[in-house]
Amino acid sequence: CPIILVPPSSTKWSQVPSVLKCWFPPHAGAQYEYILVEKRGDKNNVGFIQLNRPKALNALCDGLMKEVGQALDAFEADADVGAVVITGSDRAFAAGADIKEMQNRTFQECYGGNFLAHWNRVSTVRKPVIAAVNGFAVSITSPAACAEKSDILKISFFFFFFFFTTQDIGLSFK
Ligand SMILES: C/C=C/C(=O)SCCNC(=O)CCNC(=O)[C@H](O)C(C)(C)COP(=O)(O)OP(=O)(O)OC[C@H]1O[C@@H](n2cnc3c(N)ncnc32)[C@H](O)[C@@H]1OP(=O)(O)O
């Protein structure tokens, strides 16, 4: 009979030994450290990812972004999932990149190490990904560079300035 590995419900994904990670998909029981992941909807066909660092206003640390990538991989591979929703918590969708984590990194480390390369995963998923944004949604990028990319980004910049004038800070990611 098949052996099914089910980690204890209190297990954080980062605590699972690497050698075991391939034996159970991240959303099948093991908890992530920085995100909550489940399938929702009447037909259980919506992949749901909640950023879960409320004390740091969901600042996007390396571990969080890696976990988002893992969850997206799992949902992309799951034929039952038709779309993915990413959301944050009450006060913040996300406070942008984790500036405490970034502050001591040198240019050479970032450039040579292809810093943030894995952040692109959210834009390469072939299923629709919807951001359900609440509260702070902070990021910084170059308007000129983004405006070249698409009309959606131009609209995003409109909302960026709109949010600034209404006390919230907001900017869509690429
Ligand atoms: C490539 C990508 C680039 C980028 O994304 S650049 C953008 C980086 N993000 C920022 O610069 C935003 C920094 N955060 C803020 O400006 C403020 O926060 C807010 C305006 C969003 C909210 O202010 P308030 O309501 O007063 O909250 P609080 O006391 O500042 O923050 C609560 C806790 O959250 C931590 N935190 C907030 N943002 C970040 C962040 N981006 N990276 C790491 N930690 C963050 C704080 O430190 C603190 O925690 P503690 O009380 O333990 O000090």
The ligand as an SDF file (V2000), in Angstrom:
LIG
                    3D

 53 55  0  0  0  0  0  0  0  0999 V2000
   12.7040   45.8620   -5.3290 C   0  0  0  0  0  0  0  0  0  0  0  0
   11.7500   46.3390   -4.3510 C   0  0  0  0  0  0  0  0  0  0  0  0
   12.0050   47.5470   -3.7230 C   0  0  0  0  0  0  0  0  0  0  0  0
   11.0840   48.0190   -2.6860 C   0  0  0  0  0  0  0  0  0  0  0  0
   10.0830   47.4320   -2.3820 O   0  0  0  0  0  0  0  0  0  0  0  0
   11.5560   49.4720   -1.9430 S   0  0  0  0  0  0  0  0  0  0  0  0
   10.2660   49.7990   -0.7370 C   0  0  0  0  0  0  0  0  0  0  0  0
   10.6240   49.2420    0.6160 C   0  0  0  0  0  0  0  0  0  0  0  0
    9.5900   49.5560    1.5370 N   0  0  0  0  0  0  0  0  0  0  0  0
    9.5830   50.6820    2.2730 C   0  0  0  0  0  0  0  0  0  0  0  0
   10.4720   51.5210    2.1700 O   0  0  0  0  0  0  0  0  0  0  0  0
    8.4700   50.8700    3.2620 C   0  0  0  0  0  0  0  0  0  0  0  0
    9.0160   50.9510    4.6580 C   0  0  0  0  0  0  0  0  0  0  0  0
    7.9280   50.9940    5.6350 N   0  0  0  0  0  0  0  0  0  0  0  0
    7.2790   52.1340    5.9090 C   0  0  0  0  0  0  0  0  0  0  0  0
    7.5120   53.1890    5.3440 O   0  0  0  0  0  0  0  0  0  0  0  0
    6.2570   52.0810    7.0020 C   0  0  0  0  0  0  0  0  0  0  0  0
    6.4170   50.8880    7.7230 O   0  0  0  0  0  0  0  0  0  0  0  0
    4.7950   52.1520    6.5150 C   0  0  0  0  0  0  0  0  0  0  0  0
    4.5220   53.5630    5.9600 C   0  0  0  0  0  0  0  0  0  0  0  0
    4.4710   51.1230    5.4270 C   0  0  0  0  0  0  0  0  0  0  0  0
    3.8480   51.9300    7.7430 C   0  0  0  0  0  0  0  0  0  0  0  0
    4.2400   52.7660    8.8020 O   0  0  0  0  0  0  0  0  0  0  0  0
    3.6830   52.4400   10.2810 P   0  0  0  0  0  0  0  0  0  0  0  0
    2.2360   52.2240   10.2370 O   0  0  0  0  0  0  0  0  0  0  0  0
    4.1940   53.5410   11.1860 O   0  0  0  0  0  0  0  0  0  0  0  0
    4.3780   51.0440   10.7060 O   0  0  0  0  0  0  0  0  0  0  0  0
    5.9040   50.8260   11.1920 P   0  0  0  0  0  0  0  0  0  0  0  0
    5.9910   51.0010   12.6880 O   0  0  0  0  0  0  0  0  0  0  0  0
    6.8460   51.6340   10.3720 O   0  0  0  0  0  0  0  0  0  0  0  0
    6.1630   49.2700   10.7990 O   0  0  0  0  0  0  0  0  0  0  0  0
    5.6740   48.2030   11.5980 C   0  0  0  0  0  0  0  0  0  0  0  0
    6.7530   47.1360   11.6580 C   0  0  0  0  0  0  0  0  0  0  0  0
    6.9900   46.6700   10.3290 O   0  0  0  0  0  0  0  0  0  0  0  0
    8.3690   46.8150   10.0320 C   0  0  0  0  0  0  0  0  0  0  0  0
    8.5150   47.1250    8.6060 N   0  0  0  0  0  0  0  0  0  0  0  0
    7.7070   47.9480    7.8990 C   0  0  0  0  0  0  0  0  0  0  0  0
    8.1080   47.9950    6.6220 N   0  0  0  0  0  0  0  0  0  0  0  0
    9.1830   47.1880    6.5450 C   0  0  0  0  0  0  0  0  0  0  0  0
   10.0570   46.8250    5.4640 C   0  0  0  0  0  0  0  0  0  0  0  0
    9.8590   47.2860    4.2140 N   0  0  0  0  0  0  0  0  0  0  0  0
   11.0540   45.9910    5.7260 N   0  0  0  0  0  0  0  0  0  0  0  0
   11.2660   45.4850    6.9580 C   0  0  0  0  0  0  0  0  0  0  0  0
   10.4810   45.7880    8.0190 N   0  0  0  0  0  0  0  0  0  0  0  0
    9.4510   46.6360    7.8010 C   0  0  0  0  0  0  0  0  0  0  0  0
    8.8470   47.9440   10.9190 C   0  0  0  0  0  0  0  0  0  0  0  0
   10.2390   47.8610   11.1100 O   0  0  0  0  0  0  0  0  0  0  0  0
    8.0680   47.6760   12.1750 C   0  0  0  0  0  0  0  0  0  0  0  0
    8.6480   46.6160   12.8960 O   0  0  0  0  0  0  0  0  0  0  0  0
    9.3870   46.9050   14.3320 P   0  0  0  0  0  0  0  0  0  0  0  0
    8.3430   47.5230   15.2100 O   0  0  0  0  0  0  0  0  0  0  0  0
    9.8430   45.5650   14.8110 O   0  0  0  0  0  0  0  0  0  0  0  0
   10.5220   47.8270   14.0520 O   0  0  0  0  0  0  0  0  0  0  0  0
  1  2  1  0
  2  3  2  0
  3  4  1  0
  4  5  2  0
  4  6  1  0
  6  7  1  0
  7  8  1  0
  8  9  1  0
  9 10  1  0
 10 11  2  0
 10 12  1  0
 12 13  1  0
 13 14  1  0
 14 15  1  0
 15 16  2  0
 15 17  1  0
 17 18  1  0
 17 19  1  0
 19 20  1  0
 19 21  1  0
 19 22  1  0
 22 23  1  0
 23 24  1  0
 24 25  2  0
 24 26  1  0
 24 27  1  0
 27 28  1  0
 28 29  2  0
 28 30  1  0
 28 31  1  0
 31 32  1  0
 32 33  1  0
 33 34  1  0
 33 48  1  0
 34 35  1  0
 35 36  1  0
 35 46  1  0
 36 37  1  0
 36 45  1  0
 37 38  2  0
 38 39  1  0
 39 40  1  0
 39 45  2  0
 40 41  1  0
 40 42  2  0
 42 43  1  0
 43 44  2  0
 44 45  1  0
 46 47  1  0
 46 48  1  0
 48 49  1  0
 49 50  1  0
 50 51  2  0
 50 52  1  0
 50 53  1  0
M  END
$$$$
